Structure formats: C-alpha cells, structure tokens
Amino acid sequence: MTQPTGSQLALLSQLHMIKPGTQIRFLGCVHSYDVQTATLLLRDHYPATTSDVATAAVNVEHVLDDLDHGLSQVGAWLNVIATVVDATRLGHPFFHESDSRARLPNVTFVDASIVWSAGTIKLDQYEATVKAMQATRSAGD
C-alpha cells in the first residue's frame, strides 16, 4: 500500500521551482478573486508594488463550500494546501490568450484542497521560520 505524502512547506516566492503534482503548503495575501474561474490571486506582500512579484493563481473550485466572504477579501492572509499544476496543459483560463504569460509573469498555478485564514501575521518572522525549517530538513537529507 502506498502511503500518502504530506505537503511541502514553501514560501510563495519559491513555488515556481516546485514541479507539477507536488502538494504544497504556503501563505499568501489575496490580491483579487475571479468569481467566474474560482481563482484567487495571492502574493507574498500587500500591496504588491510591481507586476513581476511572485503570484499564486489558486483554483478554489473544490473548496467553494468552505470559502466564506472573508477568505476572498483583498488583503486577507491565507494558508493554502494545494497541488501545483501545469496550467498550460490544462487549458487554464489565464492561458487562453497567446500573450497571457506577459500579463501574469511569475505565476504558479495550484489547485487548492484546503484554504483557511492566517489571521494577523508577522511576515518577516514567518519567512525566517520557514527558511530555518527548510534548512533543517535539507541538512537531514
């Protein structure tokens, strides 16, 4: 019997390095929500001052029943457990146009399995803790 694997803790800025099919856990701030595609755009800073900031396009279609209004509010910080997807292969709505990569640089697409509020966070402390945990895990390999 195959054992399920846990999610890999990552910073949103590291998501682009993670291969499709990997289950991840990350923190992000809501910058927008597209109701038609059930997609949250999350970034690791609010407000993002440039368009080249790392972005997670989080498909929440499978968790809509648990997604209350507060979780889709611009500025809300969320914890997300999701699977990285190859959106170009899936025909994701953001890739229907040939120039869509230029419109959304540095975007990683994920399908959410759990989304919950992160509440008030101290971003610098969170990022330092995640990096320390990753260093400890790498040292143990």
C-alpha positions as CSV (number, residue, x, y, z in Angstrom):
1,M,0.0,0.0,0.0
2,T,1.3,3.5,-0.9
3,Q,1.5,5.9,1.9
4,P,0.1,9.5,1.2
5,T,2.8,12.2,1.3
6,G,2.4,15.3,3.3
7,S,2.5,18.8,1.9
8,Q,5.8,20.5,1.3
9,L,6.1,23.9,3.2
10,A,7.2,26.6,0.9
11,L,7.3,30.4,0.6
12,L,5.1,31.7,-2.2
13,S,8.2,33.1,-3.9
14,Q,9.6,29.5,-4.1
15,L,6.5,28.0,-5.8
16,H,7.8,28.5,-9.3
17,M,10.6,26.0,-8.6
18,I,8.3,23.2,-7.5
19,K,7.3,20.6,-10.1
20,P,3.7,20.0,-11.0
21,G,2.0,17.3,-9.0
22,T,3.7,18.3,-5.7
23,Q,1.4,19.0,-2.8
24,I,2.5,22.2,-1.1
25,R,1.5,24.5,1.9
26,F,2.1,28.2,1.6
27,L,1.0,31.6,2.9
28,G,-0.3,34.4,0.6
29,C,-2.3,37.6,0.6
30,V,-5.4,37.9,-1.6
31,H,-4.9,40.5,-4.3
32,S,-8.0,39.5,-6.3
33,Y,-10.7,36.9,-6.7
34,D,-12.2,36.0,-10.1
35,V,-15.7,34.5,-9.4
36,Q,-16.1,33.1,-13.0
37,T,-12.9,31.0,-12.8
38,A,-13.0,30.5,-8.9
39,T,-9.4,31.7,-8.8
40,L,-7.7,33.7,-6.1
41,L,-4.5,35.6,-6.9
42,L,-2.2,35.5,-3.9
43,R,1.1,37.3,-3.5
44,D,3.5,37.4,-0.6
45,H,3.3,41.1,0.0
46,Y,0.4,43.5,0.2
47,P,0.1,45.7,-1.7
48,A,2.4,44.4,-4.4
49,T,4.2,47.4,-5.9
50,T,5.3,45.7,-9.1
51,S,3.7,43.3,-11.6
52,D,6.7,40.9,-11.5
53,V,6.0,39.8,-7.9
54,A,5.6,36.1,-7.4
55,T,2.0,35.2,-7.7
56,A,-0.1,32.1,-7.0
57,A,-3.2,31.6,-9.0
58,V,-5.2,29.4,-6.6
59,N,-8.1,27.5,-8.1
60,V,-10.6,27.1,-5.2
61,E,-13.3,25.3,-7.2
62,H,-13.1,22.2,-5.0
63,V,-13.3,24.2,-1.7
64,L,-16.0,26.7,-2.5
65,D,-18.3,25.4,0.2
66,D,-15.6,26.4,2.8
67,L,-14.7,29.7,1.2
68,D,-16.6,32.4,3.1
69,H,-16.6,36.0,2.0
70,G,-13.7,37.0,4.4
71,L,-11.4,34.5,2.7
72,S,-11.8,36.1,-0.7
73,Q,-11.4,39.7,0.5
74,V,-8.5,41.7,-0.9
75,G,-5.8,42.0,1.8
76,A,-6.8,38.7,3.6
77,W,-3.8,36.5,4.5
78,L,-4.5,32.8,3.8
79,N,-2.9,29.4,4.5
80,V,-3.2,27.2,1.5
81,I,-2.6,23.5,0.9
82,A,-2.7,22.7,-2.8
83,T,-1.2,20.8,-5.7
84,V,1.0,22.5,-8.2
85,V,-0.5,22.2,-11.7
86,D,0.8,22.7,-15.2
87,A,-1.9,25.2,-16.2
88,T,-0.7,25.4,-19.8
89,R,-1.5,21.7,-20.3
90,L,-4.9,22.0,-18.5
91,G,-6.0,25.0,-20.6
92,H,-6.4,27.2,-17.6
93,P,-8.4,30.4,-18.3
94,F,-5.3,32.6,-17.8
95,F,-3.6,30.8,-20.7
96,H,-6.3,31.2,-23.4
97,E,-4.6,34.2,-25.0
98,S,-1.1,34.0,-26.5
99,D,0.1,37.0,-24.5
100,S,-1.3,35.8,-21.2
101,R,2.2,34.9,-19.8
102,A,3.2,38.5,-20.3
103,R,0.1,39.6,-18.5
104,L,0.8,37.4,-15.5
105,P,4.6,36.9,-15.1
106,N,5.9,34.7,-12.3
107,V,2.6,33.0,-11.8
108,T,2.4,29.5,-10.3
109,F,-1.0,27.7,-10.7
110,V,-2.3,25.5,-7.9
111,D,-5.5,23.6,-7.2
112,A,-6.5,24.1,-3.5
113,S,-7.5,21.3,-1.3
114,I,-7.7,23.4,1.9
115,V,-7.8,27.2,2.5
116,W,-8.0,28.9,5.8
117,S,-7.4,32.3,7.3
118,A,-3.9,33.0,8.6
119,G,-5.2,35.9,10.7
120,T,-2.6,38.5,11.7
121,I,0.9,37.6,10.7
122,K,4.4,38.9,11.2
123,L,5.7,38.2,7.6
124,D,9.4,38.6,8.4
125,Q,9.2,36.1,11.3
126,Y,7.1,33.7,9.2
127,E,9.6,33.8,6.3
128,A,12.6,33.3,8.6
129,T,10.9,30.4,10.3
130,V,10.1,28.7,7.0
131,K,13.6,29.1,5.7
132,A,15.0,27.7,9.0
133,M,12.7,24.7,8.8
134,Q,13.8,24.1,5.2
135,A,17.4,24.3,6.1
136,T,16.9,21.8,8.9
137,R,15.1,19.5,6.5
138,S,17.8,19.8,3.9
139,A,20.5,19.1,6.5
140,G,18.7,15.9,7.4
141,D,18.7,14.6,3.8
